[in-house]
């Protein structure tokens, strides 16, 4: 057993160095394995004629994926001029905020 704080700190430092070396070895092994896996996947993709679409790897940059439509919610409120609002999605429409400011309540505009 260590006899002083300095001895304990020395052992910790030694173990930290060993941990760092082991992590480096693990990363190197992972990179080697990764290269093999990538090569194996490339062969399989070529062998079976797979495409990115087959693997569902299509790019989704700032857009919804094909086939996923925005869902519409049924209107819960209607203005006297016929405008509707589903309630709770995004900001309140101007006609609602103006009516609320004038003292009316949401229940005045509910669709029954």
Secondary structure, DSSP 4 states (H G I P E B T S, - for coil): ---SHHHHHHHHHHHHHHHHHHHHHHHHHHHHHHHHHHHHHHHHHHHHT--TTTTT----SSSPPTT-PPPP----EE-TTS-EE-SSSSSPPHHHHHHHHTT--GGGGB--
